[in-house]
């Protein structure tokens, strides 16, 4: 994790996390002050909310230019972990302002508003797999 301007992020802090396209990683900002605290390759949060600013989304749609308007709000647990550290996080969640209005569960296609725990790695957000939903086998055609 790379701290920004000598700021710190501590376990238990309420933070907002978003993918930073310029740094190809995640930016962690304080939920209260909205100041960026750190950047990292992966981040894990608990008690999460998926947030999308509709006004920001409309601005992106109109200008066709990327801008931060969607993020995950939650309690900071850890940063710079790998998928091997989080094998239980297998259900993908995505957000694409051109295709969806909200963060969406890849498997069911339903909007996601909350999650107990989220692991952001690469360009994907993962949540704990929900065993009550049937497994969908991907098809090539």
Secondary structure, DSSP 8 states (H G I E B T S, - for coil): -EESTT----TT-EEEEEEETTTTEEEEEETTT--EEEEESEEEEEEEEEEE-HHHHHHHHHHT-----EEEEEEEEEES--GGG-TTEEEEEE--TTT-SS-EETTT--B--EEEEEEEETTEEEEE--TTS--------
